[in-house]
């Protein structure tokens, strides 16, 4: 059995336990380097290192323009989003809406919060 098959089997089993015990199961996945090659730097589900998106109830992809600005890279986005903001793309949601959400991101604590407008 390949590593990918093992990972899928483990994730599916954990998800089943979560449904049985009625608690949320979250899988965090690293992105491939493909996102770095795109001008807009927006991650997509196909950029996930582990292809568990098909089994998921929701898929959230995070992009922080500040990360690219701090590396001296150009990124096309609103000026207000270039510091302390995380853009969350809700790309899949079986129980609700999809779309983009802007959130506050505090780098020192790796914390997300409501964005004061």
C-alpha positions in Angstrom: 0.0 0.0 0.0 1.4 3.4 -1.0 1.9 6.3 1.5 -0.9 8.2 -0.2 -3.3 5.2 0.1 -2.3 4.9 3.8 -2.9 8.6 4.4 -6.3 8.4 2.7 -7.3 5.4 4.7 -6.2 7.0 8.0 -8.0 10.2 7.2 -11.2 8.4 6.2 -11.1 6.3 9.4 -10.6 9.4 11.6 -13.4 11.2 9.8 -15.7 8.2 10.5 -14.8 8.3 14.2 -15.5 12.0 14.3 -18.9 11.5 12.8 -19.7 8.7 15.2 -18.6 10.6 18.3 -20.0 13.9 16.9 -16.8 16.0 16.9 -15.2 17.8 14.1 -12.1 16.3 12.4 -9.6 18.7 10.8 -6.8 17.7 8.5 -4.2 20.3 7.8 -2.2 19.8 4.6 1.0 21.3 3.3 0.8 22.9 -0.2 3.0 21.9 -3.1 5.3 24.4 -4.6 3.0 25.0 -7.6 1.4 27.9 -5.9 4.7 29.8 -5.9 4.7 29.7 -9.7 1.4 31.5 -10.1 1.4 35.3 -10.2 -1.6 35.6 -7.9 -0.2 33.1 -5.4 -3.8 31.8 -4.6 -3.7 28.2 -3.5 -6.2 25.7 -5.0 -7.3 22.3 -3.8 -5.1 20.7 -6.4 -2.1 22.3 -4.6 -2.6 20.2 -1.5 0.2 17.7 -0.9 -2.3 15.2 0.4 -5.3 14.7 -1.9 -7.9 14.3 0.9 -10.0 17.2 -0.4 -12.4 14.7 -2.0 -13.3 13.2 1.4 -13.7 16.6 3.1 -16.9 18.4 4.1 -15.1 21.7 3.8 -11.9 23.0 2.2 -10.3 26.3 3.4 -7.2 27.6 1.7 -5.3 30.4 3.4 -3.2 33.1 1.6 -1.3 35.8 3.4 -0.2 38.6 1.1 2.2 39.9 3.8 4.2 36.7 3.5 5.1 37.5 -0.2 5.5 41.3 0.5 8.0 40.5 3.2 10.0 38.4 0.7 10.1 41.4 -1.7 7.7 39.7 -4.2 5.0 41.5 -6.0 1.5 40.4 -5.3 -1.7 41.9 -6.7 -4.1 42.7 -3.9 -5.6 45.6 -2.1 -3.1 47.7 -0.2 -5.0 47.1 3.0 -4.5 43.4 2.7 -0.7 43.6 2.6 -0.2 43.6 6.4 -1.9 41.7 9.1 -4.6 40.1 6.9 -5.2 36.5 5.9 -7.4 35.8 2.9 -9.4 32.6 3.4 -10.8 31.0 0.3 -13.7 28.7 1.4 -13.4 26.5 -1.8 -15.7 23.7 -0.6 -18.4 23.7 2.0 -21.0 20.9 2.0 -23.0 22.7 4.8 -22.9 26.3 3.7 -21.6 29.1 1.5 -18.3 29.3 -0.4 -16.2 32.4 -1.1 -13.5 34.5 0.2 -13.3 35.8 3.8 -10.8 38.4 5.1 -9.4 37.8 8.6 -7.0 39.5 10.9 -3.7 37.6 11.2 -1.3 38.2 14.1 2.1 36.7 13.0 3.7 36.8 16.4 1.0 34.4 17.7 0.0 32.7 14.5 -3.5 33.7 15.4 -6.6 34.5 13.3 -9.4 36.8 14.4 -12.1 39.1 13.2 -10.9 42.0 11.0 -11.9 45.4 12.3 -13.1 47.4 9.3 
